[in-house]
């Protein structure tokens, strides 16, 4: 999932450089959503791992 966030971030950066503002905004939004979703899954897996050890 982090891979997709990075892909959309790269697409947003390239589109921003080329001047496609609508595409850049959409790609950046998708990358941001995927990043925070990945971050939430990371925190949940860390918490579950700590609970299982105890």
Backbone as CSV, one residue per row, in Angstrom:
resi,resn,N_x,N_y,N_z,CA_x,CA_y,CA_z,C_x,C_y,C_z
1,UNK,0.830,-1.186,0.000,0.000,0.000,0.000,0.880,1.257,0.000
2,UNK,1.986,1.183,0.679,2.914,2.312,0.665,3.438,2.538,-0.746
3,UNK,3.594,1.453,-1.497,4.047,1.555,-2.889,3.071,2.407,-3.701
4,UNK,1.762,2.165,-3.532,0.769,2.933,-4.281,0.759,4.397,-3.869
5,UNK,0.962,4.657,-2.588,1.028,6.048,-2.131,2.205,6.760,-2.789
6,UNK,3.334,6.081,-2.872,4.503,6.681,-3.511,4.298,6.857,-5.010
7,UNK,3.619,5.905,-5.651,3.339,6.025,-7.083,2.457,7.236,-7.351
8,UNK,1.395,7.401,-6.576,0.518,8.543,-6.773,1.223,9.854,-6.437
9,UNK,2.147,9.823,-5.487,2.916,11.022,-5.175,3.797,11.411,-6.355
10,UNK,4.439,10.437,-6.970,5.282,10.719,-8.136,4.429,11.235,-9.293
11,UNK,3.269,10.625,-9.514,2.364,11.093,-10.568,1.944,12.531,-10.301
12,UNK,1.655,12.853,-9.053,1.245,14.208,-8.697,2.376,15.198,-8.944
13,UNK,3.601,14.809,-8.602,4.738,15.710,-8.817,4.994,15.944,-10.300
14,UNK,4.935,14.883,-11.088,5.144,15.024,-12.532,4.032,15.853,-13.154
15,UNK,2.798,15.590,-12.772,1.674,16.347,-13.318,1.742,17.808,-12.888
16,UNK,2.207,18.057,-11.680,2.351,19.436,-11.220,3.402,20.197,-12.004
17,UNK,4.493,19.522,-12.327,5.555,20.155,-13.114,5.067,20.453,-14.525
18,UNK,4.280,19.543,-15.085,3.793,19.720,-16.445,2.591,20.656,-16.532
19,UNK,1.998,20.995,-15.409,0.916,21.967,-15.397,-0.480,21.383,-15.407
20,UNK,-0.605,20.095,-15.189,-1.938,19.487,-15.114,-2.438,19.602,-13.679
21,UNK,-3.015,20.726,-13.337,-3.357,20.988,-11.937,-4.446,20.052,-11.423
22,UNK,-5.422,19.722,-12.241,-6.492,18.830,-11.783,-5.981,17.435,-11.495
23,UNK,-5.158,16.920,-12.400,-4.585,15.588,-12.221,-3.618,15.568,-11.043
24,UNK,-2.844,16.620,-10.893,-1.897,16.685,-9.776,-2.628,16.712,-8.441
25,UNK,-3.689,17.484,-8.376,-4.456,17.557,-7.131,-5.106,16.234,-6.776
26,UNK,-5.660,15.564,-7.792,-6.304,14.273,-7.549,-5.281,13.225,-7.121
27,UNK,-4.146,13.181,-7.783,-3.111,12.202,-7.432,-2.537,12.477,-6.047
28,UNK,-2.348,13.732,-5.729,-1.834,14.077,-4.406,-2.840,13.701,-3.323
29,UNK,-4.109,13.904,-3.603,-5.146,13.522,-2.640,-5.176,12.021,-2.407
30,UNK,-5.075,11.253,-3.491,-5.060,9.794,-3.362,-3.816,9.337,-2.611
31,UNK,-2.675,9.927,-2.917,-1.438,9.563,-2.223,-1.538,9.869,-0.737
32,UNK,-2.150,10.992,-0.413,-2.293,11.364,0.999,-3.219,10.386,1.723
33,UNK,-4.318,10.015,1.108,-5.243,9.061,1.728,-4.557,7.721,1.943
34,UNK,-3.857,7.233,0.912,-3.172,5.946,1.041,-2.069,5.990,2.091
35,UNK,-1.376,7.109,2.198,-0.322,7.240,3.200,-0.896,7.151,4.608
36,UNK,-1.988,7.885,4.862,-2.568,7.854,6.204,-3.210,6.510,6.509
37,UNK,-3.739,5.842,5.479,-4.283,4.508,5.675,-3.161,3.536,6.040
38,UNK,-2.030,3.629,5.340,-0.864,2.804,5.655,-0.365,3.082,7.067
39,UNK,-0.332,4.345,7.442,0.119,4.727,8.775,-0.804,4.151,9.848
40,UNK,-2.108,4.191,9.618,-3.064,3.628,10.573,-2.867,2.123,10.710
41,UNK,-2.671,1.422,9.576,-2.427,-0.021,9.640,-1.129,-0.337,10.372
42,UNK,-0.124,0.492,10.193,1.139,0.291,10.892,0.956,0.409,12.400
43,UNK,0.258,1.430,12.832,0.028,1.633,14.266,-0.795,0.488,14.841
44,UNK,-1.824,0.059,14.113,-2.655,-1.051,14.587,-1.834,-2.330,14.700
45,UNK,-0.983,-2.608,13.715,-0.181,-3.833,13.776,0.843,-3.778,14.909
46,UNK,1.383,-2.616,15.193,2.319,-2.480,16.316,1.599,-2.730,17.633
47,UNK,0.411,-2.165,17.786,-0.360,-2.355,19.021,-0.730,-3.824,19.198
48,UNK,-1.194,-4.462,18.116,-1.563,-5.879,18.205,-0.332,-6.727,18.526
49,UNK,0.812,-6.389,17.949,2.035,-7.125,18.256,2.449,-6.988,19.698
50,UNK,2.283,-5.798,20.265,2.624,-5.593,21.678,1.664,-6.323,22.589
51,UNK,0.394,-6.366,22.219,-0.612,-7.056,23.052,-0.369,-8.565,23.035
52,UNK,0.012,-9.104,21.878,0.253,-10.547,21.777,1.454,-10.991,22.588
53,UNK,2.454,-10.128,22.739,3.642,-10.489,23.495,3.361,-10.583,24.991
54,UNK,2.414,-9.805,25.454,2.133,-9.758,26.901,1.260,-10.872,27.348
